[in-house]
Amino acid sequence: MPISAFRRSLDAALLDFAWAEWAQMGVLASAPRRSPWAEDPEALIIFTLEVARDDPRLFDELLDWLLSNEPLVSVRRLRTFARAPADAQLLAAALGWVDVHRPRARLRGRPAAPPVGEPARLFHDGFPVREPDPSFLSAGLLRGTVLPSGKAQSPDMRAPINLAFRLRQLLGVGARAEAVRLLLTSAAPRVGVAGLAASSGYARRNVLEAAGSLENAGVIAVSRMRGDHRFTIDKSRWADFLGLGANELPEGRDWPHLFAALVGIRRGLAVMEAEDLSDYMLASRARDLLAEVTDFLMRADVPVVENAGIEAAWSDLEQAAAAAVGALSSAGGRDRRGRSG
């Protein structure tokens, strides 16, 4: 498949997914489905800030949602998942905009260094910007002024996709709520501290402190072996407490790593398309890009096939991207890892 067609197909799939998720989480849009999984709000925000650069309406609807639902969002997790400099830049601009319209001390991070050089265009639509938005301009991004629309609603706490928000209402916005969400949606009978830390967005120490308080409250069990910890949760008891049937707990996904892989592929393709590469160099860059995202894909349980020859690198990248897109919403996408660490 030509690189331009590959990019268009991938971008369309990612935007369709993002719209479908946010429509169930309070953004003004029609929901095409009722997702059976529990979403990770902060991972989805970081993901959407990137993919919505091709859809200004989605970008602005997300800003409006953030403004309305900011108390439900963990700024700490947002900053943890903003791994790449481009993610950190987008996040700084979005949080700066929210802070202007709803001042909160927690939205203000460490003072950022002034942008170097000319600001980069936020959107890829090519339209001229007549009145730059100051919050985005201060982060080195150029876009038109945007004002709150007030259209966003609160998430429906009964929807499976919004389990994270429901648990935050019960346990607060912090490591305890994330630990319970991950334990409830994991197919593994017990989960290790490293596994919880990797997907929760909190450090090992924070996870252990949260688990200790949950254990003291009698709502999870912790086993300690050779200096390691394993966590278990009584899912049927929690389902009863949440008013759900035994088989109605939402499914799990490793959203942070899956989104990171897809965003990495998207950005890598954009760079490759902008360059005039020979077939050999294109294959070489495809091999390098696949290597960069392989760890994220494997953590998200997405199969990666790498053939020995460089001539197959482009096909390998296409297959990996297709598998990652399929993992976004496949019926068999439940977190099957079963890894204890």
GILINJO-V669147 format. One record per residue. N is the residue number from 1. RES is the residue in one small letter. OMEGA is omega in whole degrees, 0 to 359 (none if undefined). D_CENTER is the distance of its C-alpha to the mean C-alpha in Angstrom with 2 decimals. Layout:
# GILINJO-V669147
N	RES	OMEGA	D_CENTER
N	RES	OMEGA	D_CENTER
This chain:
# GILINJO-V669147
1	m	177	27.31
2	p	185	27.72
3	i	180	24.86
4	s	179	24.87
5	a	177	24.66
6	f	180	21.91
7	r	182	19.79
8	r	181	20.68
9	s	180	19.93
10	l	182	16.45
11	d	180	15.59
12	a	180	17.16
13	a	182	15.27
14	l	178	11.80
15	l	178	13.22
16	d	180	14.87
17	f	182	11.88
18	a	179	10.06
19	w	182	13.51
20	a	179	14.15
21	e	185	11.25
22	w	177	12.09
23	a	178	15.72
24	q	186	15.51
25	m	174	13.94
26	g	177	16.65
27	v	181	16.37
28	l	179	19.80
29	a	177	19.60
30	s	180	21.05
31	a	180	18.97
32	p	182	20.01
33	r	171	19.21
34	r	185	18.56
35	s	180	15.63
36	p	184	16.87
37	w	173	13.69
38	a	181	11.98
39	e	172	8.48
40	d	189	6.27
41	p	184	6.77
42	e	177	5.73
43	a	179	2.13
44	l	179	3.30
45	i	180	5.88
46	i	178	5.45
47	f	185	4.89
48	t	177	7.67
49	l	177	9.73
50	e	187	10.37
51	v	181	11.12
52	a	171	13.03
53	r	174	15.41
54	d	180	17.22
55	d	183	17.35
56	p	180	18.64
57	r	178	19.01
58	l	180	15.37
59	f	183	14.67
60	d	175	17.50
61	e	177	16.69
62	l	177	13.33
63	l	180	15.54
64	d	178	17.98
65	w	179	15.62
66	l	181	14.55
67	l	182	18.27
68	s	189	19.26
69	n	183	16.78
70	e	180	16.33
71	p	181	18.13
72	l	188	15.51
73	v	176	12.71
74	s	177	12.62
75	v	178	13.23
76	r	179	13.65
77	r	177	10.18
78	l	182	8.94
79	r	176	11.57
80	t	184	10.89
81	f	176	7.48
82	a	189	9.27
83	r	185	11.10
84	a	177	12.92
85	p	179	15.58
86	a	177	14.37
87	d	181	11.00
88	a	179	13.33
89	q	179	15.70
90	l	180	13.56
91	l	179	12.37
92	a	179	16.05
93	a	182	17.27
94	a	180	15.19
95	l	177	16.10
96	g	178	19.57
97	w	179	19.99
98	v	181	19.07
99	d	177	21.44
100	v	185	24.17
101	h	175	24.09
102	r	187	23.46
103	p	176	24.52
104	r	180	22.93
105	a	185	23.71
106	r	179	20.40
107	l	183	18.67
108	r	179	20.95
109	g	176	20.07
110	r	180	22.56
111	p	182	24.53
112	a	176	23.06
113	a	179	25.51
114	p	179	26.84
115	p	180	25.42
116	v	177	27.71
117	g	181	29.22
118	e	178	28.56
119	p	178	25.31
120	a	177	23.01
121	r	179	22.57
122	l	184	19.24
123	f	183	19.76
124	h	184	21.18
125	d	177	23.74
126	g	180	26.64
127	f	179	27.96
128	p	178	29.89
129	v	183	28.66
130	r	180	31.64
131	e	183	30.38
132	p	175	27.46
133	d	185	25.16
134	p	181	26.03
135	s	180	22.67
136	f	180	21.06
137	l	180	24.29
138	s	176	24.32
139	a	178	21.02
140	g	181	22.65
141	l	183	21.24
142	l	175	23.65
143	r	178	23.17
144	g	178	25.49
145	t	179	25.84
146	v	179	23.64
147	l	179	24.79
148	p	177	23.20
149	s	181	24.02
150	g	183	23.83
151	k	185	22.74
152	a	179	19.57
153	q	175	20.26
154	s	178	19.19
155	p	173	17.02
156	d	187	19.39
157	m	180	19.32
158	r	180	21.03
159	a	181	18.47
160	p	184	16.78
161	i	186	13.29
162	n	180	13.94
163	l	181	15.13
164	a	181	13.01
165	f	180	14.87
166	r	179	18.09
167	l	177	18.02
168	r	174	17.40
169	q	181	20.45
170	l	192	22.35
171	l	183	21.35
172	g	178	20.00
173	v	184	16.76
174	g	187	16.77
175	a	181	16.77
176	r	180	19.05
177	a	181	16.86
178	e	179	13.95
179	a	180	16.68
180	v	179	18.20
181	r	182	15.12
182	l	179	14.49
183	l	181	18.25
184	l	186	18.75
185	t	178	16.31
186	s	176	17.27
187	a	180	20.17
188	a	180	21.59
189	p	177	24.59
190	r	185	23.76
191	v	180	20.89
192	g	183	21.63
193	v	180	20.62
194	a	178	18.97
195	g	178	16.68
196	l	182	15.78
197	a	184	15.36
198	a	184	13.08
199	s	183	10.41
200	s	184	11.44
201	g	179	10.89
202	y	180	14.66
203	a	180	17.64
204	r	181	20.03
205	r	180	22.57
206	n	179	20.42
207	v	180	19.52
208	l	178	23.25
209	e	179	24.34
210	a	180	22.15
211	a	178	23.40
212	g	180	26.91
213	s	178	26.88
214	l	176	25.54
215	e	179	28.22
216	n	178	30.83
217	a	177	29.94
218	g	184	30.51
219	v	169	27.21
220	i	177	26.00
221	a	181	28.14
222	v	173	27.88
223	s	184	29.99
224	r	180	30.91
225	m	175	32.26
226	r	177	33.29
227	g	179	31.19
228	d	182	27.96
229	h	174	26.36
230	r	185	25.31
231	f	175	23.91
232	t	182	24.83
233	i	178	24.55
234	d	186	26.90
235	k	181	24.75
236	s	178	27.78
237	r	179	28.62
238	w	178	25.22
239	a	177	25.27
240	d	181	28.69
241	f	181	27.63
242	l	179	24.82
243	g	182	27.30
244	l	173	25.79
245	g	184	27.70
246	a	183	27.57
247	n	184	25.43
248	e	175	23.23
249	l	182	20.53
250	p	175	17.12
251	e	178	15.88
252	g	171	13.25
253	r	172	10.57
254	d	186	9.10
255	w	184	5.50
256	p	182	4.77
257	h	179	7.80
258	l	179	7.76
259	f	180	5.21
260	a	179	7.22
261	a	183	10.25
262	l	177	10.07
263	v	178	9.62
264	g	178	12.34
265	i	180	14.50
266	r	181	14.28
267	r	179	15.39
268	g	178	17.92
269	l	179	19.47
270	a	179	19.92
271	v	181	21.83
272	m	181	23.84
273	e	182	24.85
274	a	181	26.08
275	e	178	28.42
276	d	187	31.60
277	l	171	31.18
278	s	180	33.71
279	d	181	32.82
280	y	181	33.11
281	m	178	30.89
282	l	178	28.27
283	a	179	28.34
284	s	179	28.27
285	r	177	25.21
286	a	178	23.47
287	r	179	24.41
288	d	180	23.08
289	l	178	19.69
290	l	178	19.43
291	a	181	20.45
292	e	185	17.76
293	v	185	14.89
294	t	181	16.96
295	d	177	15.96
296	f	181	12.22
297	l	181	13.53
298	m	177	16.05
299	r	179	13.88
300	a	179	11.99
301	d	176	15.58
302	v	183	15.76
303	p	179	19.39
304	v	178	20.36
305	v	178	23.96
306	e	177	25.59
307	n	185	29.17
308	a	186	31.71
309	g	180	32.76
310	i	181	31.05
311	e	180	32.27
312	a	187	29.68
313	a	180	26.67
314	w	178	25.70
315	s	178	25.96
316	d	180	23.92
317	l	178	21.04
318	e	180	21.37
319	q	180	21.43
320	a	179	18.33
321	a	179	16.36
322	a	179	17.98
323	a	179	17.17
324	a	177	13.43
325	v	178	13.59
326	g	180	15.81
327	a	180	13.56
328	l	187	11.07
329	s	180	13.87
330	s	180	16.86
331	a	181	19.18
332	g	186	19.40
333	g	180	15.75
334	r	180	16.26
335	d	185	15.41
336	r	193	18.80
337	r	179	18.56
338	g	181	21.17
339	r	182	20.98
340	s	183	22.45
341	g	none	21.24
